Amino acid sequence: MRSQLALILVLSVISLSAQTPTVPAVPPAAKTSAPQSAVKTAAAVKTVAKPVQSQLGKIIQMIELKLPEAAVLNAIKGAGKLNPSPDDYIRLKQAGASDAVFAALSGSPSPSPAASAVAAKLPARIVESSINTDFSTLACTKPSSSAKRVIAIDEFDFGTVRTAVAAIFGTQVDVGKGILALLTKRLAEDGKYRIVERKNLQKVLSEQDLGASNRVKQGTNAKIGRVQGADAILMGTITVFGNDTRSNSVNTGAVTRGKLGGILGNVNVGGRSDKAIVEISYRLIDAESSEVIAVGEARGESKRKSSGIGLAGYGNGSGGNLGVNMSSSNFLETVIGEATVDSVTKLAAIANSKEQSIARRTSEVEAKIAEIAGNKVYLAAGSNDGVQQCDRFEISRVIKEIKDPSTGEVLDLQIEKVGELMVMEVRDKISIAYFNGSSNPKVGYVAKKIN
C-alpha cells in the first residue's frame, strides 16, 4: 500500500514539472546591454577629460619653461575651451602666467574676475612671464641739454702783452682770467654749449672728497660723481692789449702812483687819437684726438678814440695797487674795456659757428640689472654715470666669463643679446626702464648703452 502511494507521489511531481513553462535563457548581451552603455558613456567622458587636463598641464609647463608668450597663446587657442578651476588659476599664476594668458583661458579680452581675484591674493614678488613693452607706446623726450656739445675754456695766456697790461693798469693784472670770465658768461648766455669748469677742478674734487667723509652733515654733502668730459677745448693767447704794437710805437713811460688822471698817466700813442685794440689768437681743439678744429684771431676795437689807451679815471687813482674786475661797469665803460668786450663777443660768435664741427661724445655706460618688478627694470646706473631719460641699452645674458687663470680677474664676457631697454626715469644711482626682447631679462644681466 505504502509503495503504491509513493509511486503515485513521484508520478504527480513529474507531471507538474512537465506542465511548468520553460523560461528561455537570457542572452548574455541582453543582460549587459544597459550596464555596457553606461560604461561607454563614462569612458567617453573620461576620454574627453583626460586630454583637457593634459593640455592645461602642458600649457603650465610651457610657461614655467619661459617659452615665448605667442607660443603659449597659440597652444591655448588650439586646445579649445579648457575651463580652468580656481586651483588651476593659482597654478598658472605661480608658474608666471601673464594677464594675456588669463584672458585667453577665460575667453575674454581682459583677465577674468576669477583670475584677477586670484592674482590679487598672490605675493607681489611673483614676476610676470612676459614684460615686453612696445617702445612706440612710450612718450619720451630727451632732455634738451643732452643735444649740446660740451666745451671747456682754458685760461688765456697774456705773456706777450704783460708789459702793456702793467702800463695800462699800473700793476700786474691777470687779464687772461678776466677774459675767460667774460667769454664763459657770454657763451653761457648764448646757450649753444654746455660749459664745464676746469680752472677750479681741484676744488670740485676736494669738495666731493669732503662730502664723502663723515665730517659733513648727511643730505648737504657734495656727492661723489664723474666729472663731465668735454668734447672740445677752447684756448688762446692775448696778442694785443691796448694798441697794435706791430704798427704803432707806444711810449708806456712810468705811471705816476695815484695820478691816472683823465686818460692813463704817461701811456700814449704818439700823441695821435687812436682806438684801443684787444686781439686774441684762439685754437679750438678736439678733446679726445687733440686734433685742431679751428684757429684764428678775434680782434676787438673800441668805439671811441682816445689820445691815450687809458682807463679814463678807472680805479679812483689807486695806481699800482689797482684791483681790477673786468666784468665791472667801471672797466667796461673805458676804451680798453670796449675793445675787450668787442674781442670776446667776436670770439664767442666764432665758437658758436664751429658747433657742428665738434664731434659729440656718446657716454659709454655699462651696468647690470639690479631688480625687476612687474614690467619695470631697475638698472644699476643713474645720472651720476651719465644716464639720461630716453637712453637705450642693449641687454645681454652672460654665457661665460673669461678669467685670468692666475689672478681670477674677469678679462672678458661671452654674452648673448636678449633685448633692449628704454630708460624712462633717472635717479642718482639707478634708472627705471622698460624692456622689449626675445626672452625675459634677469637680475645680473649686462646692459650697455647704445644711444
The 8 nearest C-alpha neighbors of each residue, nearest first, counted from 0:
[[1, 3, 2, 4, 5, 6, 7, 8],
 [0, 2, 4, 3, 5, 6, 7, 8],
 [3, 1, 5, 0, 4, 6, 7, 8],
 [2, 4, 0, 6, 1, 5, 7, 8],
 [5, 3, 7, 1, 6, 2, 8, 0],
 [4, 6, 8, 2, 7, 3, 1, 9],
 [5, 7, 3, 9, 4, 8, 2, 10],
 [6, 8, 4, 10, 5, 9, 3, 11],
 [9, 7, 5, 11, 6, 10, 4, 12],
 [10, 8, 12, 6, 11, 7, 13, 5],
 [9, 11, 13, 7, 8, 12, 14, 6],
 [12, 10, 14, 8, 9, 13, 7, 15],
 [13, 11, 15, 9, 14, 10, 16, 8],
 [14, 12, 10, 16, 11, 15, 17, 9],
 [13, 15, 11, 17, 12, 16, 10, 18],
 [16, 14, 18, 12, 17, 13, 11, 19],
 [17, 15, 13, 18, 14, 19, 12, 20],
 [16, 18, 14, 15, 19, 13, 20, 12],
 [17, 19, 15, 16, 20, 14, 13, 21],
 [18, 20, 16, 17, 21, 15, 14, 22],
 [21, 19, 18, 22, 17, 16, 23, 15],
 [20, 22, 23, 19, 18, 24, 17, 16],
 [23, 21, 20, 24, 25, 19, 26, 18],
 [24, 22, 21, 25, 26, 20, 27, 29],
 [25, 23, 26, 22, 27, 21, 29, 30],
 [24, 26, 23, 27, 29, 30, 28, 22],
 [25, 27, 29, 28, 24, 30, 23, 31],
 [28, 26, 30, 29, 25, 31, 32, 24],
 [27, 29, 31, 26, 30, 32, 25, 35],
 [30, 28, 32, 26, 27, 31, 25, 33],
 [29, 31, 27, 28, 32, 26, 25, 33],
 [32, 30, 28, 34, 29, 33, 35, 27],
 [31, 33, 35, 29, 34, 28, 30, 36],
 [34, 32, 36, 35, 31, 37, 30, 29],
 [33, 35, 37, 31, 36, 32, 38, 30],
 [34, 36, 38, 32, 37, 33, 31, 39],
 [37, 35, 39, 33, 38, 34, 40, 32],
 [38, 36, 34, 40, 35, 39, 41, 33],
 [37, 39, 35, 41, 36, 40, 42, 34],
 [38, 40, 42, 36, 37, 41, 43, 35],
 [41, 39, 43, 37, 42, 38, 36, 44],
 [42, 40, 44, 38, 43, 39, 45, 37],
 [41, 43, 45, 39, 40, 44, 46, 38],
 [44, 42, 46, 40, 45, 41, 39, 47],
 [45, 43, 41, 47, 46, 42, 48, 40],
 [44, 46, 42, 48, 43, 47, 49, 41],
 [45, 47, 43, 44, 49, 48, 42, 50],
 [48, 46, 44, 45, 49, 50, 43, 51],
 [49, 47, 45, 51, 50, 46, 44, 52],
 [48, 50, 52, 51, 47, 46, 45, 53],
 [51, 49, 53, 52, 48, 54, 47, 46],
 [52, 50, 54, 48, 53, 49, 81, 55],
 [51, 53, 55, 49, 50, 54, 56, 48],
 [52, 54, 50, 56, 51, 55, 57, 49],
 [55, 53, 57, 51, 56, 52, 50, 58],
 [56, 54, 58, 52, 57, 53, 51, 59],
 [55, 57, 53, 59, 54, 58, 52, 60],
 [58, 56, 60, 54, 59, 55, 61, 53],
 [57, 59, 61, 55, 60, 56, 54, 62],
 [60, 58, 56, 62, 57, 61, 91, 63],
 [59, 61, 57, 63, 58, 62, 56, 64],
 [62, 60, 58, 64, 59, 63, 66, 57],
 [63, 61, 65, 59, 64, 60, 66, 94],
 [62, 64, 60, 94, 65, 61, 59, 95],
 [63, 65, 61, 62, 66, 60, 59, 94],
 [66, 64, 62, 63, 67, 61, 128, 438],
 [65, 67, 64, 61, 62, 68, 70, 71],
 [68, 66, 69, 70, 65, 71, 438, 437],
 [67, 69, 71, 70, 72, 66, 129, 128],
 [68, 70, 72, 67, 71, 73, 66, 74],
 [71, 69, 73, 68, 67, 72, 74, 66],
 [72, 70, 68, 74, 73, 69, 75, 58],
 [71, 73, 75, 69, 74, 70, 68, 76],
 [72, 74, 76, 70, 75, 71, 69, 77],
 [75, 73, 71, 77, 72, 76, 78, 70],
 [76, 74, 72, 78, 73, 77, 71, 104],
 [75, 77, 73, 74, 78, 79, 72, 103],
 [76, 78, 74, 75, 79, 73, 72, 80],
 [79, 77, 75, 76, 74, 80, 54, 81],
 [80, 78, 77, 76, 81, 75, 51, 104],
 [79, 81, 82, 78, 104, 106, 76, 75],
 [80, 82, 83, 79, 51, 104, 78, 55],
 [83, 81, 80, 84, 104, 105, 51, 87],
 [84, 82, 87, 81, 88, 85, 104, 86],
 [83, 85, 87, 86, 88, 82, 89, 113],
 [86, 84, 88, 87, 89, 83, 113, 117],
 [87, 85, 89, 84, 88, 90, 83, 91],
 [88, 86, 84, 90, 85, 83, 89, 91],
 [87, 89, 91, 85, 86, 90, 92, 114],
 [88, 90, 86, 92, 87, 91, 93, 85],
 [91, 89, 87, 93, 88, 92, 94, 86],
 [90, 92, 88, 94, 89, 96, 93, 59],
 [93, 91, 95, 96, 89, 94, 90, 88],
 [92, 94, 90, 95, 91, 89, 125, 96],
 [93, 95, 91, 63, 92, 96, 62, 90],
 [96, 94, 128, 92, 127, 93, 126, 97],
 [95, 97, 92, 91, 128, 94, 100, 127],
 [98, 96, 100, 99, 127, 128, 95, 129],
 [97, 99, 101, 100, 110, 102, 96, 109],
 [98, 100, 102, 97, 101, 103, 110, 109],
 [99, 101, 103, 97, 102, 98, 96, 104],
 [102, 100, 98, 104, 110, 103, 99, 105],
 [103, 101, 110, 99, 109, 105, 107, 100],
 [104, 102, 106, 100, 101, 105, 99, 107],
 [105, 103, 101, 106, 102, 100, 75, 81],
 [104, 106, 102, 103, 107, 111, 101, 110],
 [105, 107, 103, 104, 102, 108, 80, 111],
 [106, 108, 102, 109, 105, 103, 110, 111],
 [109, 107, 102, 110, 106, 103, 99, 105],
 [108, 110, 102, 107, 111, 99, 98, 101],
 [111, 109, 102, 101, 98, 114, 115, 112],
 [110, 112, 114, 113, 105, 115, 102, 109],
 [113, 111, 115, 114, 116, 110, 117, 109],
 [112, 114, 116, 111, 115, 117, 85, 88],
 [113, 115, 117, 111, 116, 112, 118, 110],
 [116, 114, 118, 112, 117, 113, 119, 111],
 [117, 115, 113, 119, 114, 118, 112, 120],
 [116, 118, 114, 120, 115, 119, 113, 89],
 [119, 117, 115, 121, 120, 116, 114, 92],
 [118, 120, 116, 117, 121, 115, 122, 123],
 [121, 119, 117, 118, 116, 122, 115, 123],
 [120, 122, 118, 119, 123, 117, 125, 92],
 [123, 121, 124, 125, 120, 119, 118, 93],
 [124, 122, 125, 121, 126, 119, 372, 373],
 [123, 125, 122, 126, 372, 121, 373, 371],
 [124, 126, 123, 122, 127, 95, 93, 121],
 [127, 125, 373, 124, 95, 128, 372, 123],
 [128, 126, 95, 129, 97, 373, 96, 130],
 [127, 129, 95, 96, 97, 126, 130, 65],
 [130, 128, 127, 131, 439, 97, 68, 438],
 [129, 131, 374, 132, 127, 434, 128, 439],
 [132, 130, 435, 434, 129, 436, 133, 374],
 [133, 131, 435, 434, 134, 433, 130, 374],
 [132, 134, 135, 136, 131, 435, 137, 434],
 [135, 133, 136, 137, 132, 421, 435, 433],
 [136, 134, 133, 137, 138, 132, 139, 421],
 [135, 137, 134, 133, 138, 132, 139, 433],
 [138, 136, 134, 135, 139, 133, 423, 132],
 [139, 137, 136, 140, 135, 134, 423, 389],
 [138, 140, 389, 137, 141, 423, 388, 422],
 [141, 139, 142, 389, 138, 388, 143, 423],
 [140, 142, 389, 388, 143, 139, 145, 387],
 [143, 141, 144, 145, 140, 388, 387, 146],
 [144, 142, 145, 146, 141, 147, 140, 388],
 [143, 145, 142, 146, 147, 193, 141, 192],
 [144, 146, 143, 142, 147, 141, 387, 148],
 [147, 145, 144, 143, 148, 142, 141, 359],
 [148, 146, 192, 144, 145, 193, 149, 191],
 [147, 149, 192, 359, 193, 230, 150, 146],
 [150, 148, 193, 229, 230, 192, 194, 147],
 [149, 151, 231, 194, 229, 232, 230, 193],
 [150, 152, 232, 195, 194, 229, 233, 231],
 [153, 151, 233, 232, 234, 150, 154, 179],
 [152, 154, 234, 233, 155, 151, 232, 198],
 [153, 155, 175, 176, 179, 156, 152, 234],
 [156, 154, 175, 235, 236, 234, 153, 157],
 [155, 157, 236, 175, 158, 237, 154, 235],
 [158, 156, 237, 159, 160, 175, 236, 161],
 [159, 157, 161, 160, 156, 237, 236, 162],
 [158, 160, 157, 161, 238, 237, 162, 239],
 [161, 159, 163, 158, 162, 157, 164, 240],
 [160, 162, 164, 158, 163, 159, 157, 165],
 [163, 161, 165, 164, 160, 166, 159, 171],
 [164, 162, 166, 160, 165, 161, 167, 240],
 [165, 163, 161, 167, 166, 162, 168, 160],
 [166, 164, 170, 171, 162, 169, 168, 163],
 [165, 167, 163, 169, 164, 168, 251, 162],
 [168, 166, 164, 165, 169, 163, 309, 263],
 [167, 169, 165, 170, 166, 164, 321, 172],
 [168, 170, 319, 165, 318, 166, 167, 254],
 [171, 169, 319, 165, 168, 172, 320, 321],
 [170, 172, 165, 164, 173, 169, 168, 161],
 [173, 171, 174, 170, 164, 165, 323, 168],
 [174, 172, 175, 176, 171, 177, 157, 164],
 [173, 175, 177, 176, 172, 178, 157, 164],
 [176, 174, 155, 173, 178, 177, 156, 154],
 [177, 175, 179, 174, 178, 173, 154, 180],
 [176, 178, 174, 180, 179, 175, 325, 181],
 [177, 179, 181, 175, 180, 176, 182, 174],
 [180, 178, 176, 182, 177, 181, 154, 183],
 [181, 179, 177, 183, 178, 182, 176, 184],
 [180, 182, 178, 184, 179, 183, 185, 177],
 [181, 183, 185, 179, 184, 180, 343, 178],
 [184, 182, 180, 186, 185, 181, 179, 187],
 [183, 185, 187, 181, 182, 186, 188, 180],
 [184, 186, 182, 188, 187, 183, 181, 189],
 [187, 185, 189, 183, 188, 184, 347, 182],
 [186, 188, 190, 184, 189, 185, 183, 194],
 [187, 189, 185, 190, 186, 184, 191, 183],
 [190, 188, 186, 187, 191, 185, 192, 351],
 [189, 191, 187, 188, 192, 186, 193, 147],
 [192, 190, 189, 351, 147, 186, 193, 187],
 [193, 191, 148, 147, 190, 149, 194, 150],
 [192, 194, 149, 147, 148, 150, 195, 191],
 [195, 193, 150, 149, 151, 192, 196, 187],
 [196, 194, 151, 150, 197, 193, 149, 227],
 [197, 195, 198, 200, 199, 151, 194, 152],
 [196, 198, 200, 199, 195, 151, 153, 152],
 [197, 199, 200, 196, 153, 154, 201, 152],
 [200, 198, 202, 201, 197, 196, 203, 204],
 [201, 199, 197, 203, 202, 198, 196, 204],
 [200, 202, 204, 203, 199, 205, 198, 197],
 [201, 203, 205, 200, 199, 204, 206, 207],
 [204, 202, 200, 206, 201, 205, 207, 199],
 [205, 203, 207, 201, 206, 202, 208, 200],
 [204, 206, 208, 202, 207, 203, 201, 209],
 [205, 207, 209, 203, 208, 204, 210, 202],
 [208, 206, 210, 204, 221, 223, 209, 205],
 [209, 207, 205, 211, 206, 210, 204, 212],
 [210, 208, 206, 212, 211, 207, 205, 215],
 [211, 209, 220, 221, 207, 212, 208, 215],
 [210, 212, 208, 209, 207, 222, 213, 223],
 [213, 211, 209, 210, 214, 208, 215, 207],
 [214, 212, 215, 211, 216, 210, 209, 217],
 [213, 215, 212, 216, 209, 210, 211, 217],
 [214, 216, 213, 210, 220, 217, 212, 209],
 [217, 215, 219, 218, 220, 214, 213, 210],
 [218, 216, 219, 220, 215, 213, 210, 214],
 [217, 219, 220, 216, 221, 215, 222, 210],
 [220, 218, 217, 216, 221, 215, 210, 222],
 [219, 221, 210, 218, 215, 217, 222, 216],
 [222, 220, 210, 207, 206, 223, 219, 211],
 [223, 221, 207, 210, 220, 224, 211, 208],
 [222, 224, 207, 221, 211, 225, 208, 210],
 [225, 223, 383, 222, 226, 384, 207, 221],
 [224, 226, 227, 383, 384, 223, 385, 228],
 [225, 227, 228, 224, 204, 195, 200, 383],
 [228, 226, 225, 229, 195, 385, 149, 224],
 [227, 229, 226, 230, 149, 195, 286, 225],
 [230, 228, 149, 150, 231, 151, 286, 227],
 [229, 231, 149, 286, 150, 359, 360, 148],
 [232, 230, 285, 286, 150, 229, 284, 151],
 [233, 231, 151, 284, 150, 152, 283, 286],
 [234, 232, 283, 152, 282, 153, 151, 284],
 [235, 233, 153, 282, 281, 152, 155, 232],
 [236, 234, 281, 155, 280, 282, 156, 279],
 [235, 237, 156, 280, 155, 279, 238, 157],
 [238, 236, 279, 157, 239, 278, 156, 280],
 [237, 239, 278, 279, 236, 159, 160, 280],
 [240, 238, 278, 277, 237, 243, 160, 242],
 [241, 239, 277, 242, 276, 160, 278, 163],
 [242, 240, 275, 276, 308, 277, 335, 239],
 [243, 241, 276, 275, 244, 240, 239, 277],
 [242, 244, 245, 246, 239, 247, 276, 241],
 [245, 243, 247, 246, 242, 248, 249, 239],
 [244, 246, 243, 247, 248, 242, 239, 249],
 [247, 245, 244, 243, 248, 242, 249, 268],
 [248, 246, 244, 245, 243, 249, 268, 242],
 [249, 247, 244, 250, 268, 246, 269, 245],
 [250, 248, 268, 251, 247, 267, 269, 244],
 [249, 251, 252, 266, 267, 248, 268, 269],
 [250, 252, 266, 249, 166, 265, 253, 267],
 [253, 251, 250, 265, 266, 254, 166, 264],
 [254, 252, 255, 265, 251, 166, 264, 266],
 [253, 255, 264, 265, 256, 169, 252, 166],
 [254, 256, 258, 253, 257, 264, 259, 318],
 [257, 255, 318, 258, 254, 319, 317, 259],
 [256, 258, 316, 318, 317, 259, 255, 319],
 [259, 257, 260, 255, 316, 256, 264, 318],
 [258, 260, 263, 264, 316, 257, 312, 318],
 [261, 259, 258, 262, 312, 263, 264, 311],
 [262, 260, 311, 312, 263, 259, 310, 309],
 [261, 263, 309, 311, 260, 307, 310, 264],
 [264, 262, 309, 259, 266, 310, 260, 265],
 [265, 263, 259, 254, 266, 260, 262, 255],
 [264, 266, 252, 254, 267, 263, 253, 251],
 [267, 265, 251, 264, 263, 307, 250, 252],
 [268, 266, 307, 269, 250, 265, 270, 306],
 [267, 269, 270, 249, 271, 307, 306, 250],
 [268, 270, 271, 267, 249, 248, 250, 247],
 [269, 271, 268, 306, 267, 272, 307, 273],
 [272, 270, 269, 306, 268, 273, 267, 305],
 [271, 273, 306, 305, 304, 270, 274, 307],
 [274, 272, 304, 305, 271, 306, 275, 268],
 [273, 275, 304, 301, 303, 305, 276, 300],
 [274, 276, 241, 301, 335, 242, 300, 334],
 [277, 275, 300, 242, 241, 338, 299, 240],
 [278, 276, 240, 239, 299, 338, 339, 298],
 [277, 279, 298, 239, 238, 297, 237, 299],
 [280, 278, 237, 297, 296, 236, 238, 281],
 [279, 281, 296, 236, 235, 295, 237, 297],
 [280, 282, 235, 295, 294, 234, 296, 279],
 [283, 281, 294, 234, 235, 293, 233, 284],
 [282, 284, 233, 293, 292, 232, 291, 294],
 [285, 283, 291, 232, 292, 231, 290, 289],
 [286, 284, 231, 289, 290, 287, 288, 291],
 [285, 287, 231, 230, 289, 232, 288, 284],
 [288, 286, 285, 289, 230, 231, 290, 229],
 [287, 289, 290, 285, 286, 284, 291, 231],
 [290, 288, 285, 286, 284, 287, 291, 231],
 [289, 291, 285, 288, 284, 292, 286, 287],
 [292, 290, 284, 293, 283, 285, 289, 282],
 [291, 293, 284, 283, 290, 285, 356, 294],
 [292, 294, 283, 291, 282, 295, 284, 353],
 [295, 293, 282, 281, 283, 292, 296, 291],
 [296, 294, 281, 280, 293, 297, 282, 279],
 [295, 297, 280, 279, 281, 298, 278, 294],
 [296, 298, 279, 346, 342, 278, 345, 280],
 [299, 297, 278, 342, 277, 296, 279, 300],
 [298, 300, 342, 341, 338, 277, 276, 278],
 [301, 299, 338, 276, 275, 341, 274, 302],
 [302, 300, 338, 337, 275, 303, 334, 274],
 [301, 303, 300, 304, 337, 274, 334, 338],
 [302, 304, 301, 274, 334, 305, 275, 337],
 [305, 303, 274, 273, 272, 302, 306, 301],
 [304, 306, 307, 272, 273, 274, 308, 303],
 [305, 307, 272, 271, 270, 267, 273, 268],
 [308, 306, 267, 305, 309, 266, 262, 268],
 [309, 307, 275, 241, 305, 267, 266, 335],
 [310, 308, 263, 262, 307, 311, 167, 266],
 [309, 311, 313, 333, 312, 262, 263, 334],
 [312, 310, 262, 261, 309, 313, 333, 263],
 [311, 313, 261, 310, 260, 315, 259, 314],
 [314, 312, 310, 311, 315, 329, 330, 316],
 [313, 315, 316, 317, 321, 312, 318, 322],
 [316, 314, 317, 313, 312, 259, 257, 318],
 [315, 317, 257, 318, 314, 259, 258, 312],
 [318, 316, 321, 257, 314, 315, 320, 319],
 [319, 317, 257, 256, 169, 316, 321, 320],
 [318, 320, 169, 170, 321, 256, 317, 168],
 [321, 319, 318, 317, 322, 170, 169, 256],
 [320, 322, 317, 319, 318, 314, 323, 170],
 [323, 321, 320, 324, 314, 172, 317, 170],
 [324, 322, 325, 321, 172, 330, 314, 168],
 [325, 323, 326, 327, 322, 330, 177, 329],
 [324, 326, 177, 327, 330, 323, 331, 178],
 [327, 325, 324, 328, 181, 331, 330, 177],
 [328, 326, 329, 324, 325, 330, 331, 323],
 [327, 329, 331, 330, 332, 326, 325, 333],
 [330, 328, 327, 332, 331, 313, 333, 314],
 [329, 331, 336, 328, 332, 333, 327, 325],
 [330, 332, 336, 328, 333, 329, 337, 327],
 [333, 331, 330, 329, 328, 336, 337, 334],
 [332, 334, 336, 310, 335, 331, 330, 311],
 [333, 335, 337, 336, 301, 275, 338, 303],
 [334, 336, 338, 275, 337, 333, 339, 241],
 [337, 335, 331, 333, 339, 334, 330, 338],
 [338, 336, 301, 334, 340, 335, 339, 331],
 [337, 339, 300, 301, 299, 341, 335, 276],
 [340, 338, 336, 342, 341, 337, 277, 335],
 [341, 339, 343, 337, 342, 338, 344, 336],
 [340, 342, 299, 338, 344, 339, 343, 337],
 [341, 299, 343, 298, 339, 345, 340, 344],
 [344, 342, 346, 340, 345, 341, 182, 347],
 [345, 343, 341, 347, 342, 346, 340, 348],
 [344, 346, 348, 342, 347, 343, 297, 349],
 [345, 347, 343, 349, 297, 348, 344, 350],
 [348, 346, 350, 344, 349, 345, 186, 343],
 [349, 347, 345, 351, 346, 350, 352, 344],
 [348, 350, 346, 352, 347, 351, 345, 353],
 [351, 349, 347, 353, 352, 348, 346, 354],
 [352, 350, 348, 353, 349, 354, 347, 191],
 [351, 353, 349, 350, 354, 348, 355, 356],
 [354, 352, 350, 356, 351, 355, 349, 357],
 [355, 353, 356, 351, 357, 352, 350, 148],
 [354, 356, 357, 353, 358, 352, 148, 351],
 [357, 355, 353, 354, 358, 292, 352, 293],
 [358, 356, 355, 354, 359, 231, 230, 353],
 [359, 357, 360, 356, 230, 355, 285, 148],
 [360, 358, 148, 230, 357, 361, 149, 147],
 [359, 361, 362, 230, 358, 148, 229, 228],
 [362, 360, 363, 359, 450, 449, 448, 364],
 [361, 363, 364, 360, 385, 448, 386, 450],
 [364, 362, 361, 448, 365, 447, 449, 385],
 [363, 365, 448, 447, 362, 366, 384, 385],
 [364, 366, 447, 446, 448, 363, 367, 445],
 [365, 367, 446, 379, 380, 445, 447, 364],
 [368, 366, 445, 443, 446, 444, 379, 369],
 [367, 369, 378, 442, 443, 444, 370, 377],
 [368, 370, 442, 378, 379, 377, 367, 443],
 [371, 369, 377, 442, 368, 376, 372, 378],
 [370, 372, 376, 375, 377, 373, 442, 374],
 [373, 371, 375, 374, 376, 370, 126, 124],
 [372, 374, 375, 126, 127, 371, 130, 376],
 [373, 375, 130, 372, 433, 376, 371, 131],
 [376, 374, 372, 433, 373, 432, 371, 431],
 [375, 377, 371, 432, 431, 433, 370, 378],
 [378, 376, 431, 370, 369, 430, 368, 371],
 [377, 379, 368, 430, 369, 429, 380, 367],
 [380, 378, 429, 369, 367, 366, 368, 428],
 [381, 379, 429, 428, 378, 384, 430, 366],
 [382, 380, 428, 429, 427, 430, 386, 426],
 [381, 383, 386, 427, 385, 384, 426, 425],
 [384, 382, 224, 381, 427, 385, 428, 225],
 [383, 385, 382, 381, 386, 380, 225, 364],
 [384, 386, 382, 383, 387, 362, 381, 364],
 [387, 385, 382, 381, 384, 390, 380, 388],
 [388, 386, 390, 389, 425, 382, 385, 422],
 [387, 389, 423, 422, 390, 141, 424, 425],
 [390, 388, 422, 141, 421, 423, 139, 387],
 [391, 389, 422, 388, 387, 421, 450, 392],
 [392, 390, 421, 420, 450, 449, 448, 389],
 [393, 391, 448, 420, 447, 449, 419, 446],
 [392, 394, 419, 447, 446, 418, 448, 449],
 [395, 393, 446, 419, 418, 445, 416, 417],
 [396, 394, 416, 415, 445, 417, 414, 444],
 [395, 397, 444, 415, 414, 445, 398, 416],
 [396, 398, 414, 399, 413, 395, 444, 412],
 [399, 397, 414, 413, 396, 415, 400, 412],
 [398, 400, 413, 397, 412, 401, 414, 411],
 [399, 401, 412, 402, 411, 413, 409, 398],
 [400, 402, 411, 410, 409, 412, 399, 403],
 [403, 401, 409, 408, 410, 407, 404, 400],
 [402, 404, 407, 408, 405, 406, 409, 410],
 [405, 403, 407, 406, 402, 408, 401, 409],
 [406, 404, 403, 407, 408, 402, 409, 410],
 [405, 407, 408, 403, 404, 402, 409, 410],
 [406, 408, 403, 402, 404, 405, 409, 410],
 [409, 407, 403, 402, 406, 410, 404, 405],
 [410, 408, 402, 401, 411, 400, 407, 403],
 [411, 409, 402, 401, 408, 403, 412, 400],
 [410, 412, 401, 409, 400, 413, 402, 399],
 [413, 411, 400, 401, 399, 414, 397, 410],
 [412, 414, 399, 398, 397, 400, 411, 415],
 [413, 415, 397, 398, 396, 395, 412, 416],
 [414, 416, 395, 396, 417, 397, 398, 413],
 [417, 415, 395, 394, 418, 396, 414, 393],
 [416, 418, 395, 437, 436, 438, 394, 415],
 [436, 419, 417, 394, 435, 416, 437, 393],
 [420, 418, 393, 394, 392, 435, 434, 436],
 [419, 421, 434, 392, 433, 391, 432, 422],
 [422, 420, 391, 432, 433, 389, 390, 423],
 [423, 421, 432, 389, 390, 388, 431, 424],
 [422, 424, 388, 432, 389, 431, 421, 425],
 [425, 423, 431, 430, 388, 422, 426, 432],
 [426, 424, 430, 381, 388, 382, 387, 429],
 [425, 427, 381, 429, 428, 382, 430, 424],
 [426, 428, 382, 381, 383, 429, 425, 380],
 [427, 429, 381, 380, 426, 383, 379, 382],
 [430, 428, 381, 380, 379, 426, 378, 427],
 [429, 431, 425, 378, 381, 377, 424, 426],
 [432, 430, 377, 424, 376, 422, 423, 378],
 [431, 433, 422, 376, 421, 423, 375, 420],
 [434, 432, 420, 421, 375, 376, 132, 374],
 [435, 433, 420, 131, 419, 132, 130, 436],
 [434, 436, 131, 132, 419, 418, 420, 133],
 [418, 435, 437, 417, 438, 419, 131, 434],
 [436, 438, 417, 418, 439, 435, 67, 131],
 [439, 437, 436, 417, 440, 67, 418, 65],
 [438, 440, 129, 441, 130, 437, 436, 128],
 [441, 439, 438, 444, 442, 417, 394, 396],
 [442, 440, 444, 443, 439, 368, 371, 370],
 [441, 443, 368, 369, 444, 370, 371, 440],
 [442, 444, 368, 367, 441, 445, 369, 396],
 [443, 445, 396, 368, 367, 442, 441, 395],
 [444, 446, 367, 395, 394, 366, 396, 443],
 [447, 445, 394, 366, 367, 393, 365, 392],
 [448, 446, 365, 392, 393, 364, 449, 366],
 [449, 447, 392, 364, 391, 450, 393, 363],
 [448, 450, 392, 391, 447, 393, 390, 363],
 [449, 391, 448, 390, 361, 392, 362, 389]]
